[in-house]
Amino acid sequence: MGRTLKAKNVAAAALLAASIWVGLTPAVWADKLKVVTSSADLAYFAKQIGGDFVDVDPIASGNRDLHFVEVLPSYMLKLRKAKLYFTVGLELDTWSQPLVDGSHNPDLKVVDCSKGISPLEVPTFKVDASHGDLHRFGNPHYWLEPDNVPAICSTIHAALASADPANAAAYQSQLDTYLKAYKAKLAAWHSAADRLNGLPFICYHNSWPYFCHFFGCKIAGLIEEYPGVAPSPSHLASLISQIKSDSIRAVVYEPYFDHRIPDLLAAKTGCRAVTFPTSVGGLPGTNTYESLIDTLIARLSGAEGVRP
């Protein structure tokens, strides 16, 4: 009898404790809005706006080539559990559609973050295979222009508020807080643009028109003759001649490209080969968008012999 009473008292105490725990912490343990992004950059912006109300998971890490991501069942599973999927668009992350189809999630909303962006380098001719991996709707690396960030964030904010209206006010507040701090960085970057203005460099892939549009530096040549196509020996010989004749000091390449060609150009000409990450997390010390841009400024300035 005593043991039974004691067991009942323990069970009652456990139930009471559980009810108090659940009653006191609904906000903490409520399901967060599940968000997936195609890129690490969009994940970063979504976290700044969503804060503690969202669970954000990128498909591609910052050191991956967003043109080529393998379609894996694990990525489909991520999307099956998600409410929102933010994509870069402009035909950069075309691998997203098979993932969306394979997720079998009828409630998933796909949001193209290129909306509100004015694309650069939109072809005025019919694009076919002879042009390599050229994007029909313009260059897709628009997040690398700092002035485009407010538009990207506005698109993300609108989608979060629509999917989770109960927390719309929090999303607005967090957007305002982030953009207020971001404007201070913009002022510093405009100052850096004065120092980088007009500086030429060679790049591996045509990832940098938006960066150059903001900072005023110039893409003097590309290692790829056509997007996604390996360079021929004659093209490399032409680049070597150009680097020497124009006194170009930097060859930049993304972390996912083979460094041997940039190293060859540097060895033949005396310029510097510099790793240039395109996304948040692409190199150590670039875990925020702001540190990514600061790193690009410092690396290009160092190669060019300019005070960063």
Protein Blocks (a to p, Z undefined) as FASTA:
>chain_A
ZZmmmmmmmmmmmmmmmmmmmmmmmmmmpccdddddfbfklmmmmmmmnmmmbccddfbd
ckbcfkbccddfklmmmmmmpmbdcdebjolmmmlmmmmmmnopakbccddfkgoiaceh
iafbdcdfknojadfkbpfklmmpmklmmmmmmmmmmmmmmmmmmlmmmmmmmmmmmmmm
mmmmmmmmmmmmmmmgopacddfbdcklmmmmmnopacfbdfblbghiacdfklmmmmmm
mmmmnopabdcddfkbcfklmmmmmmmnopacddddfbehkaghilbfklmmmmmmmmmm
mmnopaZZ
